[in-house]
Amino acid sequence: MAKLDDEGRHAISTVTVTELRLGVNKRYQESAVRQEALADLERLLARFQIVDVKRAVATAAADIISSLQRRGDPLHDLHDVYIGATAMVEQLPVLTANVDHFERIDGITVVDWASF
């Protein structure tokens, strides 16, 4: 996170918020621990601009799905499709540990979390 802090403010998709919250819900079943983890997540999210899914993103997502299907290389993770579409519309890079999914999407820049 220090490198992200050094480079300024960053953005994430509302879909990423969903993925992060699902991760907390799955990992922390106990109510008290879960509530603390959710509070930590909210503090983390406050550091980012949250980019909403809007019509242009939905349209780009449909185009991405169609393109990947035509190539015979469908991406079955709809979350990643929407994150990629958000990056495309907002002209932002995707910083991810899941490089292989995002590199399949034409028109976006993918940065490997492992080498960041």
Backbone torsions as a table, in degrees:
resi	resn	phi	psi	omega
1	MET	NA	-26.7	-178.0
2	ALA	-59.6	-41.6	-179.8
3	LYS	-65.1	-39.7	175.6
4	LEU	-60.1	-44.4	179.4
5	ASP	-61.0	-40.6	-179.6
6	ASP	-64.9	-28.9	-175.6
7	GLU	-92.8	0.7	176.1
8	GLY	103.3	-167.1	-176.5
9	ARG	-78.2	144.3	-176.7
10	HIS	-128.4	166.5	-176.6
11	ALA	-120.1	150.0	172.2
12	ILE	-137.0	155.8	179.1
13	SER	-77.4	151.9	172.6
14	THR	-58.2	-27.3	178.1
15	VAL	-65.9	-36.3	176.6
16	THR	-64.8	-37.4	175.6
17	VAL	-58.6	-43.6	177.6
18	THR	-59.5	-47.7	-179.0
19	GLU	-61.5	-42.3	180.0
20	LEU	-65.3	-43.5	179.4
21	ARG	-65.0	-41.7	176.3
22	LEU	-60.0	-39.5	178.1
23	GLY	-62.1	-43.1	177.2
24	VAL	-64.6	-45.6	-179.7
25	ASN	-59.6	-39.3	-178.4
26	LYS	-72.1	-41.2	-174.6
27	ARG	-77.4	-35.8	-173.9
28	TYR	-115.2	99.8	-179.4
29	GLN	-85.4	-33.7	-178.4
30	GLU	-68.6	132.6	-171.8
31	SER	-58.3	-49.3	-176.5
32	ALA	-64.3	-45.3	179.5
33	VAL	-66.2	-40.9	179.9
34	ARG	-62.0	-43.1	179.8
35	GLN	-63.5	-38.6	177.1
36	GLU	-65.7	-42.7	179.0
37	ALA	-64.8	-39.0	177.2
38	LEU	-65.7	-37.6	177.0
39	ALA	-65.2	-40.5	176.0
40	ASP	-62.0	-41.3	178.3
41	LEU	-61.6	-43.4	179.6
42	GLU	-62.4	-38.8	176.5
43	ARG	-63.6	-40.3	177.6
44	LEU	-63.7	-47.6	-177.2
45	LEU	-63.1	-28.3	179.2
46	ALA	-63.4	-17.2	-179.8
47	ARG	-82.9	-6.7	-174.1
48	PHE	-120.2	148.7	165.6
49	GLN	-76.7	130.2	179.1
50	ILE	-97.7	120.3	-177.5
51	VAL	-97.4	117.5	-178.4
52	ASP	-71.8	153.5	171.8
53	VAL	-79.0	116.9	179.6
54	LYS	-118.9	-179.4	-175.5
55	ARG	-56.0	-42.8	-179.3
56	ALA	-62.7	-35.7	178.0
57	VAL	-69.2	-43.7	178.6
58	ALA	-61.1	-40.6	178.5
59	THR	-65.0	-45.2	178.2
60	ALA	-62.9	-38.7	178.8
61	ALA	-61.0	-44.3	178.0
62	ALA	-61.5	-41.8	178.6
63	ASP	-65.1	-38.6	177.9
64	ILE	-63.6	-47.4	179.8
65	ILE	-58.8	-46.7	-179.9
66	SER	-61.6	-44.7	-179.3
67	SER	-62.2	-45.5	-179.9
68	LEU	-66.2	-37.4	177.4
69	GLN	-65.5	-42.1	178.8
70	ARG	-61.7	-36.0	179.0
71	ARG	-78.4	-7.0	-177.7
72	GLY	74.5	25.5	-176.3
73	ASP	-132.1	55.4	-174.9
74	PRO	-63.9	148.5	176.9
75	LEU	-106.4	111.7	-172.3
76	HIS	-85.7	4.7	178.5
77	ASP	-103.5	97.8	-176.7
78	LEU	-62.1	-32.3	176.6
79	HIS	-57.7	-47.4	-178.4
80	ASP	-65.7	-34.5	176.4
81	VAL	-60.7	-46.8	-178.7
82	TYR	-68.9	-35.7	175.5
83	ILE	-65.0	-44.1	177.1
84	GLY	-62.7	-41.4	178.7
85	ALA	-64.2	-38.7	177.2
86	THR	-62.9	-44.6	178.4
87	ALA	-61.2	-40.7	-179.8
88	MET	-63.5	-50.4	-177.0
89	VAL	-65.6	-41.8	-177.1
90	GLU	-85.5	-4.0	-178.0
91	GLN	53.9	51.7	179.2
92	LEU	-120.3	149.6	174.7
93	PRO	-75.6	159.4	174.6
94	VAL	-105.8	120.1	174.5
95	LEU	-97.4	117.5	-170.8
96	THR	-152.6	154.1	169.4
97	ALA	-90.7	-8.2	-177.5
98	ASN	-104.8	57.1	-173.9
99	VAL	-57.8	-41.8	-174.2
100	ASP	-60.4	-33.6	176.4
101	HIS	-67.6	-49.3	-172.1
102	PHE	-75.3	-29.2	178.2
103	GLU	-66.2	-16.8	178.5
104	ARG	-77.8	-13.4	-177.8
105	ILE	-93.9	115.2	178.6
106	ASP	-68.5	144.7	171.8
107	GLY	90.8	8.7	174.9
108	ILE	-127.3	156.2	176.0
109	THR	-98.8	130.8	-178.0
110	VAL	-114.9	130.8	178.1
111	VAL	-116.7	125.0	-179.8
112	ASP	-75.0	122.1	-179.9
113	TRP	-57.0	-36.8	-177.3
114	ALA	-63.3	-29.2	-179.2
115	SER	-105.3	6.0	-177.5
116	PHE	-75.9	NA	NA
